[in-house]
């Protein structure tokens, strides 16, 4: 085997050993920050999976483990299926925060649109440093229309 063939073989070996190591390192960094999240009607509210179309604000409450000062966290509200209101999987809103280490009480909040939330299925995707960390799904149902007391008396209810 000549010197060039030996060098080429060594380069191929190094390449095939280095590539998997680099892939592992990129996955390890993305997996270092763990995020747990749930949906609620307030920053300290109970976990909910269903909201009504007249809910003023919807919160994604989260806690992190492994976040470092300067990490970027982003919450993207996605309308998975809202019928004819928007195409499937449309990004509706996005909120970004700079982390100062771990948190037990972080939140993203999304305000009700002028005409109320379109009914359907939604999710919030949470990214840490542009890597998807978790997803939380929820549903918006139509708000119940309350009859006034006078209407109840007139209808005999």
Buried (B, 14 or more C-beta within 10 A) or exposed (E): EEEEEEEEEEEEEEEEEEEEEEEEEEEEEBEBBBBBBBBBBEBEBEEBEEBBBEBEEBBBBBBBEEBBEEBEBBBBBBBBBBEEBBEEEEEBBBBEBEBEEBBEEBBBBBEBEEEBBBBBBBBBBBBBBEEEBBEBEBBBEEBEEEEEEEEEEEEEE
